[in-house]
Amino acid sequence: MTASRAVELEGHIIDSGMMQTCFGLIMDMGGSFEVEQFDIGRHETDRSYALLTVEGEDNDHLQSIIHELHQNGANPVDPKDATFEPAPADKVVPTGFYSTTNHPTDIRYDGEWLPVEHIEMDCAVVVETETGEPQAHTKVLNAIEEGDLVVTGNAGIRVKPPERPRGQEGAFGFMQGGISSERPSESTIAKVAEAIEKTKREGGDVLAVCGPALIHSGAREDLARLVGDGYIDMLSIGNGFAVHDIERDLYGTSLGMDTESLDHPRKGHKHHIYAISEIIRAGGIEEAVVEGVVESGVMYECVQNGVPYVIAGSIRDDGPLPGAITDAIEAQNAIREQAHQADLVLMLSTLLHSVAVGNCLPSTTRTVCVDINPATVTQLLDRGSAQAVGMVTDIGTFVPILAEHLFDER
């Protein structure tokens, strides 16, 4: 016996590709649909509206289709309150809990829509009423506490994917999810610089997620200057980045290679472990800067200018440096705090670390991803963000040109 339900799409559903995506999902999943109403926005700023009746083979089939449509911004026209169940134990969610996307989300509670705070993907939604006013926010599974009121099922949930209206201009207008190795890099980097300037003028925070390749490629001094001049507000890195930045200061090499002459000095392969030893001897990075052991570089500028950084360790790290967070959950929480604060994120030549940060970002956060590998850029930007740009280029070229544009604009 077939089952049907009415859903609606509203906003820039044509330019965003939302309507085409929903049509495709229904057909791919073996369902059918009828367009009952379709109002097209006639101007660039006008919003469109579509009312669909979706049909499935039975109620379970229909619900599976509705679930996928819901993830892409199609919502039932007859919203009901969300369903809730208390968490049975710490770190245990109820069966059938709602797993979030990274898109702005509302849940319906007692007839009212509540915005879900700190939205990020793959989390549970918890509602708290202790303050009198109900509030909804995300929680990662390991943070769930027994008794937390957790949203279950798909009823009473409204997802709003970012839209891509026509005629979007200004400093952020170029961030439309595009990825190209053939795009004129000079003009794109100039627009990235403009976006950073605008973010800073508006009082926003810029987070840089950096990999060791940035140091190896010779872009260290330019990134350090960006930190020192206030263009970077937070740094999210791994142990390797910090080690090679400090190695460059102490021994003039990065991973044993002179980044200017490309020579490999005798015993240069030991420099990274020597650098770690010197920082441990000093008591930490901050202490090494204060004592004059470290006198230049990105970490030096962070300490000198009070720029906070998170060093998330991994199982492959040498040392690690004092201050590296070796507990994975603790590192995730530190990264999550940065991600929630960031208004613009620069992902600079590091796949795994950028994925970790990206998992904590809402789809509305502006993101710039730069890597020499096209697959890396595609993977990082394929997250449903409407305000993102990817560049397939050498990080050693990108950072100096970006710095040149920013400093020239002063």
C-alpha positions in Angstrom: 0.0 0.0 0.0 1.5 3.3 -1.1 2.1 6.2 1.3 2.5 9.9 0.6 3.3 13.1 2.3 3.6 16.8 1.3 6.9 18.6 1.6 8.0 22.1 0.7 11.1 23.9 -0.4 11.7 27.6 0.0 14.4 30.1 -0.8 16.9 30.2 -3.7 16.0 26.6 -4.5 16.9 26.9 -8.2 20.2 28.7 -8.0 21.3 26.5 -5.1 20.5 23.3 -7.0 18.3 22.3 -4.0 15.2 21.5 -6.1 17.1 19.4 -8.7 18.8 17.5 -5.9 15.5 16.7 -4.2 14.0 15.6 -7.5 17.0 13.3 -8.2 16.9 11.8 -4.7 13.2 10.8 -5.0 13.7 9.1 -8.3 17.0 7.4 -7.3 15.3 6.0 -4.2 12.4 4.5 -6.2 9.8 7.1 -5.2 7.6 9.4 -7.2 6.4 13.0 -6.8 4.0 15.6 -8.0 4.7 19.3 -8.1 1.5 20.8 -6.5 2.7 24.4 -6.4 5.7 26.2 -7.9 6.3 29.9 -7.4 9.5 31.2 -9.1 11.3 34.2 -7.9 11.5 36.7 -10.8 14.4 38.8 -9.5 17.8 38.1 -8.1 16.7 38.7 -4.5 13.3 36.9 -4.8 12.8 33.6 -3.2 11.1 30.6 -4.8 8.7 28.1 -3.4 7.8 24.5 -4.3 5.2 22.2 -2.8 5.6 18.5 -3.6 3.6 15.4 -2.8 6.1 12.6 -2.4 5.0 9.0 -2.7 6.7 5.7 -1.6 5.8 2.0 -1.8 4.9 1.9 1.9 5.3 4.1 5.0 8.8 2.8 5.7 9.9 3.5 2.1 8.3 7.0 2.3 10.1 7.8 5.6 13.5 6.8 4.1 12.9 9.2 1.2 11.6 12.0 3.5 14.7 11.5 5.7 17.0 12.2 2.7 14.9 15.1 1.5 15.0 16.6 5.0 18.8 16.5 4.9 18.7 18.7 1.8 16.3 21.3 3.0 12.9 19.9 2.1 10.6 20.0 5.1 7.1 18.5 5.7 4.3 21.1 5.5 2.6 19.7 8.6 5.4 19.9 11.2 4.9 18.1 14.5 6.9 18.5 17.7 10.2 16.7 17.8 10.3 13.5 19.8 12.7 13.1 22.7 14.0 10.4 24.9 16.3 10.6 27.9 19.8 9.2 27.5 19.9 5.8 29.3 23.5 6.3 30.5 26.6 8.5 30.1 27.9 8.4 26.4 24.8 6.3 25.4 22.2 7.8 23.1 18.6 6.5 22.6 18.1 4.2 19.7 17.1 6.1 16.6 18.5 9.4 17.8 18.7 12.2 15.2 22.2 12.6 13.8 22.9 16.2 12.7 24.1 17.7 9.5 26.4 20.7 9.5 23.6 22.9 8.2 21.6 25.4 10.4 18.9 23.4 12.1 15.8 24.1 14.1 13.8 21.7 16.3 10.1 22.0 17.2 9.5 22.0 20.9 6.1 22.7 22.5 4.8 24.2 19.2 7.8 26.6 18.8 10.9 26.3 16.6 14.2 26.4 18.6 17.5 27.1 16.8 20.1 24.4 17.5 23.2 26.1 18.9 26.8 25.1 18.0 25.6 23.1 15.0 28.1 20.5 13.5 27.7 17.2 11.8 27.4 13.8 13.4 26.1 15.0 16.8 23.0 14.5 18.9 20.7 17.3 19.7 19.9 17.9 23.4 17.2 20.1 24.8 17.6 21.7 28.2 14.8 23.4 30.1 16.5 24.1 33.5 16.8 27.8 32.9 13.0 28.1 32.2 13.5 28.9 28.5 14.1 25.7 26.4 17.4 25.6 24.6 18.7 23.2 22.0 22.3 22.5 21.3 24.5 19.7 19.8 26.5 17.2 21.8 29.1 14.8 20.6 28.4 11.2 21.7 31.2 11.1 24.3 29.7 14.2 26.0 26.2 12.7 26.5 25.2 12.4 30.1 22.6 10.1 31.6 19.2 11.8 31.5 20.0 14.2 28.7 16.8 14.9 26.6 17.9 13.7 23.2 16.0 14.3 19.9 15.0 11.1 18.2 13.5 10.3 14.8 13.0 13.0 12.1 9.8 14.7 13.1 9.9 18.4 14.1 13.3 19.0 12.6 14.0 21.8 10.1 17.3 21.9 8.2 18.3 25.0 6.2 21.2 24.3 3.8 23.1 27.5 2.8 21.7 29.1 -0.3 23.5 30.4 -3.4 21.5 33.4 -4.7 22.4 35.0 -8.0 24.2 38.3 -8.0 26.1 37.7 -4.9 29.0 40.1 -4.8 31.4 41.7 -2.4 34.4 40.3 -0.6 32.7 36.9 -0.1 30.9 36.6 -3.4 33.6 34.5 -5.0 33.2 31.8 -2.3 30.7 29.5 -4.2 32.2 26.1 -3.6 34.4 26.2 -6.8 37.5 24.2 -7.2 39.9 24.8 -10.1 43.6 24.5 -10.8 43.1 26.6 -13.9 41.5 29.6 -12.2 43.7 32.7 -12.3 45.4 32.2 -9.0 46.6 35.8 -8.6 43.1 37.2 -8.8 41.7 34.5 -6.6 44.3 35.1 -3.9 43.6 38.8 -4.1 39.9 38.0 -3.3 41.0 35.8 -0.4 43.0 38.7 0.9 39.9 40.9 0.6 37.8 38.4 2.4 40.3 38.3 5.3 40.4 42.1 5.4 36.6 42.2 5.6 36.4 39.6 8.3 38.9 41.6 10.4 37.1 44.9 9.8 33.9 43.3 11.0 35.5 42.1 14.2 35.6 38.4 13.0 38.2 35.8 13.8 40.5 34.0 11.2 41.6 30.4 12.0 44.6 29.0 10.1 44.9 25.2 9.9 48.4 24.5 8.8 50.4 21.5 7.7 54.2 20.9 7.8 54.4 21.4 4.0 53.9 25.1 4.6 57.3 25.2 6.4 59.0 22.9 3.9 57.9 25.0 1.0 59.5 28.2 2.3 56.3 30.0 3.3 57.1 30.1 7.0 58.3 33.7 7.2 55.2 35.1 5.4 52.8 33.1 7.6 54.7 34.3 10.7 54.3 37.9 9.5 50.6 37.4 9.0 50.3 36.1 12.6 52.5 39.0 13.9 50.4 41.6 12.0 47.1 40.4 13.4 45.6 38.7 10.3 45.6 35.3 12.0 43.7 35.0 15.3 44.0 31.3 16.0 46.3 28.5 14.8 45.3 24.8 14.6 48.3 22.6 13.9 49.9 19.2 14.5 53.1 18.5 16.3 55.1 18.3 13.0 54.3 21.9 12.0 55.5 23.3 15.3 58.6 21.1 15.3 59.7 22.1 11.8 59.0 25.8 12.4 61.2 25.7 15.5 63.8 23.6 13.7 64.0 26.2 11.1 64.8 28.8 13.7 67.3 26.8 15.6 69.2 25.1 12.8 68.1 26.7 9.5 66.4 23.5 8.2 63.0 22.0 8.0 63.0 18.2 8.2 66.7 18.3 7.7 66.6 20.4 4.5 67.7 24.0 4.1 64.5 25.5 2.6 66.5 28.3 0.8 69.4 26.4 -0.7 67.6 22.9 -0.7 70.9 21.5 0.7 70.9 18.7 3.3 73.4 19.6 5.9 75.4 16.8 7.6 73.3 15.3 10.5 70.4 17.5 9.2 68.1 14.5 9.6 68.6 14.8 13.4 67.6 18.4 13.6 63.9 17.8 14.2 64.6 15.6 17.3 67.2 18.1 18.5 64.7 20.8 18.2 62.2 18.9 20.3 64.9 18.2 22.9 65.7 21.9 23.2 62.0 22.9 23.7 61.6 20.2 26.4 64.8 21.5 28.1 63.3 25.0 28.1 60.1 23.7 29.6 57.8 24.5 26.6 57.4 26.7 23.6 56.4 29.8 25.5 59.4 29.4 27.9 61.7 28.9 24.9 60.6 32.2 23.4 60.8 34.1 26.7 64.4 32.7 27.3 65.5 33.6 23.8 66.0 30.0 22.7 63.5 30.6 19.9 63.8 34.0 18.2 61.7 33.7 15.0 58.9 31.9 13.2 55.2 31.2 13.4 55.3 29.8 17.0 57.5 32.7 18.1 54.9 35.2 16.7 52.0 33.4 18.4 53.7 33.7 21.8 54.8 37.3 21.3 51.4 38.4 20.1 49.2 36.3 22.3 47.7 34.3 19.4 46.2 31.0 20.8 47.2 27.8 19.2 46.1 24.1 19.5 48.7 21.4 18.8 46.8 18.2 18.4 49.1 15.2 18.7 49.0 11.9 16.8 50.3 8.4 17.2 53.2 9.1 14.7 54.6 12.2 16.6 58.2 12.4 17.7 58.5 13.9 21.2 56.0 15.3 21.3 56.5 18.9 22.1 55.4 20.1 25.5 51.9 21.5 25.0 50.9 19.0 22.3 47.5 17.5 23.3 48.0 13.7 23.1 44.5 12.8 24.4 42.3 12.5 21.2 39.1 13.6 22.9 40.8 16.5 24.6 42.3 17.6 21.3 38.9 17.3 19.6 37.3 19.6 22.2 40.1 22.2 21.9 39.7 22.1 18.1 35.9 22.4 18.4 36.2 25.5 20.6 38.3 27.2 17.9 36.0 26.1 15.1 32.9 27.5 16.8 34.7 30.8 17.3 36.0 31.1 13.7 34.4 33.3 11.1 36.8 32.4 8.3 39.0 29.3 8.1 42.2 28.9 6.0 43.0 25.2 5.4 46.6 25.2 4.3 48.1 22.0 2.9 47.0 19.5 5.5 44.3 16.9 4.7 43.9 15.0 8.0 44.1 18.1 10.3 41.7 20.1 8.1 39.2 17.2 8.1 39.3 17.2 11.9 38.6 21.0 12.0 36.1 20.8 9.1 34.0 18.2 11.0 33.4 20.8 13.7 32.4 23.6 11.3 28.9 24.7 10.4 28.3 24.9 6.7 27.9 28.7 7.0 31.5 29.2 8.1 33.6 30.7 5.2 36.4 28.4 4.2 39.4 28.6 2.0 41.2 25.3 1.2 44.6 25.2 -0.5 46.5 22.1 -1.5 48.6 20.8 -4.4 46.5 17.7 -4.5 43.1 18.2 -6.2 41.6 15.2 -4.3 42.4 16.8 -1.0 40.7 20.1 -2.0 37.6 18.2 -3.3 37.3 16.1 -0.1 37.6 19.1 2.2 35.1 21.3 0.3 32.5 18.7 -0.5 30.7 19.5 2.8 27.6 21.4 1.7 29.2 24.8 2.3 28.0 27.7 0.1 30.8 29.9 1.3 33.9 28.1 0.3 36.6 28.2 -2.3 39.3 25.7 -3.1 42.6 26.3 -4.8 44.9 23.6 -6.3 48.3 25.2 -6.0 51.6 25.1 -4.2 51.2 26.4 -0.6 54.7 28.0 -1.0 53.3 30.1 -3.8 49.9 30.9 -2.2 51.0 32.2 1.2 53.6 34.7 0.0 51.2 36.1 -2.6 48.5 36.4 0.0 50.8 38.2 2.4 51.9 40.6 -0.4 48.2 41.5 -1.1 47.4 42.0 2.5 50.4 44.1 3.3 50.0 46.2 0.1 46.4 47.0 1.1 47.6 48.7 4.3 
